[in-house]
Amino acid sequence: MDNDRIAENLISILGEDNVRRDEPMNVHTTFRIGGEADFFITPRTEEQILDVVTFLKKTDILYMIVGNGSNLLVNDAGFRGVIVELGDLFSGYEIVNMEGSGAVLVTAKAGMKLTRLGNELASKGIGGFEFATGIPGCIGGAVRMNAGAYGGEFSDIVVSVRVIDKDGLIRELSASELKYAYRTSIVARQDMIVLEARLKLLMGNPEEIRGRIKELARKRRQKQPLEYPSAGSTFKRPEGYFAAKLIEDAGLKGYSIGGAQVSDKHAGFVINKDGATAEDVCRLTEHIKKEVKEKYDVELELEIVKVGFQDSLKKEKMLR
Ligand SMILES: Cc1cc2nc3c(=O)[nH]c(=O)nc-3n(C[C@H](O)[C@H](O)[C@H](O)COP(=O)(O)OP(=O)(O)OC[C@H]3O[C@@H](n4cnc5c(N)ncnc54)[C@H](O)[C@@H]3O)c2cc1C
């Protein structure tokens, strides 16, 4: 099917305002890197998401779900396919149940920003989400990759998740069915789409909860290069090591290729120091991997998700 026909179909499901063509992806990623996506669409309801996915599965065009783009490296050549953003237009939350025990169930849509959710819950005296409040992503991406920080991770709080599975069916998965592990879940392994997550949190004192959020934000500002665009930790933590320490010990802190640099504040972050291209970032991450392998015999694995590259395209195709 040609792109004009695809556009007609997407517009008939979503309306013109929610279908953009040739959309630059650098404005949709915290790395501020990436060429144009053929289509960038913003569904607002579960029904629209299902209709879009059902349609796209019948074509041979690639598609990818994104949230806030805070873990993505998009190729300079962009993405030949449809980027489906579940962000601000598919967000919101509900406090569904208050049990006598002090536990609270909160249902949040995939596009809900973690920072906004954490701050709003804090003002209502709902805690247990402090660890996630400084992560610049949305619920969907965080549930998928079991995002975590400062001793907490999503697997600690997720009770169940509503997803569209690989056959295009809506399902409810319990925490145990999510098969959580370090920075992964069945949602990632089977490329499901998160629609909504139910979280178990705790009532507490609003002032204390806000205080903890503030303290973690202070730690982040102190340790992380938040003054530059990045996609967070570049590599997963290799078993028994810390990626940042290996990179620093290999003498790579501050090392740069083109506009991409290993942050001299935190070696675990590759930053977009000065107009970096995706190619700069790839060359730099390959160099880091090679040096760390040679010096310490440890294989670093990217935590950042590559979009629109040959290796990621192969995976994206296999998952269709
Ligand atoms: C400054 C900075 C600090 C960070 N700190 C942390 C940290 O402390 N801990 C941490 O874990 N991460 C951290 N990150 C990384 C990132 O914020 C998290 O991985 C976050 O969970 C990604 O969410 P997102 O909405 O931005 O996802 P995106 O980057 O848009 O997407 C990431 C992946 O999730 C998938 N995805 C997105 N939405 C959905 C959905 N609805 N259904 C299915 N799949 C979906 C995408 O297809 C992609 O594979 C940091 C990033 C930055 C820039």
The ligand as an SDF file (V2000), in Angstrom:
LIG
                    3D

 53 58  0  0  0  0  0  0  0  0999 V2000
   17.9070   12.3330   31.9890 C   0  0  0  0  0  0  0  0  0  0  0  0
   17.3480   10.9350   31.9760 C   0  0  0  0  0  0  0  0  0  0  0  0
   17.2910   10.1830   33.1370 C   0  0  0  0  0  0  0  0  0  0  0  0
   16.7740    8.8810   33.1230 C   0  0  0  0  0  0  0  0  0  0  0  0
   16.7360    8.1790   34.2820 N   0  0  0  0  0  0  0  0  0  0  0  0
   16.2500    6.9260   34.2770 C   0  0  0  0  0  0  0  0  0  0  0  0
   16.1970    6.1600   35.4920 C   0  0  0  0  0  0  0  0  0  0  0  0
   16.5520    6.6470   36.5630 O   0  0  0  0  0  0  0  0  0  0  0  0
   15.7210    4.9020   35.4300 N   0  0  0  0  0  0  0  0  0  0  0  0
   15.2800    4.3450   34.2620 C   0  0  0  0  0  0  0  0  0  0  0  0
   14.8500    3.1920   34.2700 O   0  0  0  0  0  0  0  0  0  0  0  0
   15.3250    5.0390   33.1050 N   0  0  0  0  0  0  0  0  0  0  0  0
   15.7820    6.3000   33.0730 C   0  0  0  0  0  0  0  0  0  0  0  0
   15.8210    7.0150   31.9120 N   0  0  0  0  0  0  0  0  0  0  0  0
   15.3870    6.3790   30.6570 C   0  0  0  0  0  0  0  0  0  0  0  0
   13.8970    6.5710   30.2960 C   0  0  0  0  0  0  0  0  0  0  0  0
   13.3890    7.7610   30.8590 O   0  0  0  0  0  0  0  0  0  0  0  0
   13.0580    5.3900   30.7670 C   0  0  0  0  0  0  0  0  0  0  0  0
   13.4950    4.2300   30.1170 O   0  0  0  0  0  0  0  0  0  0  0  0
   11.5600    5.5690   30.4780 C   0  0  0  0  0  0  0  0  0  0  0  0
   10.8670    4.5130   31.0830 O   0  0  0  0  0  0  0  0  0  0  0  0
   11.2280    5.5760   28.9920 C   0  0  0  0  0  0  0  0  0  0  0  0
    9.8850    6.0110   28.8560 O   0  0  0  0  0  0  0  0  0  0  0  0
    9.3940    6.7750   27.5480 P   0  0  0  0  0  0  0  0  0  0  0  0
    7.9310    7.0090   27.6830 O   0  0  0  0  0  0  0  0  0  0  0  0
   10.2150    7.9670   27.2890 O   0  0  0  0  0  0  0  0  0  0  0  0
    9.6630    5.6630   26.4340 O   0  0  0  0  0  0  0  0  0  0  0  0
   10.2490    5.8670   24.9640 P   0  0  0  0  0  0  0  0  0  0  0  0
   11.6450    6.3430   25.0440 O   0  0  0  0  0  0  0  0  0  0  0  0
    9.3040    6.6360   24.1290 O   0  0  0  0  0  0  0  0  0  0  0  0
   10.2680    4.3470   24.4750 O   0  0  0  0  0  0  0  0  0  0  0  0
   11.1570    3.4320   25.0770 C   0  0  0  0  0  0  0  0  0  0  0  0
   10.7310    2.0060   24.7240 C   0  0  0  0  0  0  0  0  0  0  0  0
    9.4510    1.7550   25.2940 O   0  0  0  0  0  0  0  0  0  0  0  0
    8.5240    1.4060   24.2750 C   0  0  0  0  0  0  0  0  0  0  0  0
    7.2330    1.9800   24.6390 N   0  0  0  0  0  0  0  0  0  0  0  0
    6.9240    3.2720   24.9180 C   0  0  0  0  0  0  0  0  0  0  0  0
    5.6120    3.3830   25.2240 N   0  0  0  0  0  0  0  0  0  0  0  0
    5.0900    2.1310   25.1190 C   0  0  0  0  0  0  0  0  0  0  0  0
    3.7910    1.5780   25.2980 C   0  0  0  0  0  0  0  0  0  0  0  0
    2.7360    2.3310   25.6300 N   0  0  0  0  0  0  0  0  0  0  0  0
    3.6250    0.2540   25.1040 N   0  0  0  0  0  0  0  0  0  0  0  0
    4.6660   -0.5260   24.7570 C   0  0  0  0  0  0  0  0  0  0  0  0
    5.9120   -0.0790   24.5590 N   0  0  0  0  0  0  0  0  0  0  0  0
    6.1190    1.2410   24.7390 C   0  0  0  0  0  0  0  0  0  0  0  0
    9.1020    1.9620   22.9700 C   0  0  0  0  0  0  0  0  0  0  0  0
    8.6290    1.2200   21.8590 O   0  0  0  0  0  0  0  0  0  0  0  0
   10.5840    1.7810   23.2230 C   0  0  0  0  0  0  0  0  0  0  0  0
   10.9550    0.4410   22.9480 O   0  0  0  0  0  0  0  0  0  0  0  0
   16.3080    8.3260   31.9040 C   0  0  0  0  0  0  0  0  0  0  0  0
   16.3400    9.0840   30.7170 C   0  0  0  0  0  0  0  0  0  0  0  0
   16.8480   10.3860   30.7580 C   0  0  0  0  0  0  0  0  0  0  0  0
   16.8620   11.1820   29.4860 C   0  0  0  0  0  0  0  0  0  0  0  0
  1  2  1  0
  2  3  1  0
  2 52  2  0
  3  4  2  0
  4  5  1  0
  4 50  1  0
  5  6  2  0
  6  7  1  0
  6 13  1  0
  7  8  2  0
  7  9  1  0
  9 10  1  0
 10 11  2  0
 10 12  1  0
 12 13  2  0
 13 14  1  0
 14 15  1  0
 14 50  1  0
 15 16  1  0
 16 17  1  0
 16 18  1  0
 18 19  1  0
 18 20  1  0
 20 21  1  0
 20 22  1  0
 22 23  1  0
 23 24  1  0
 24 25  2  0
 24 26  1  0
 24 27  1  0
 27 28  1  0
 28 29  2  0
 28 30  1  0
 28 31  1  0
 31 32  1  0
 32 33  1  0
 33 34  1  0
 33 48  1  0
 34 35  1  0
 35 36  1  0
 35 46  1  0
 36 37  1  0
 36 45  1  0
 37 38  2  0
 38 39  1  0
 39 40  1  0
 39 45  2  0
 40 41  1  0
 40 42  2  0
 42 43  1  0
 43 44  2  0
 44 45  1  0
 46 47  1  0
 46 48  1  0
 48 49  1  0
 50 51  2  0
 51 52  1  0
 52 53  1  0
M  END
$$$$
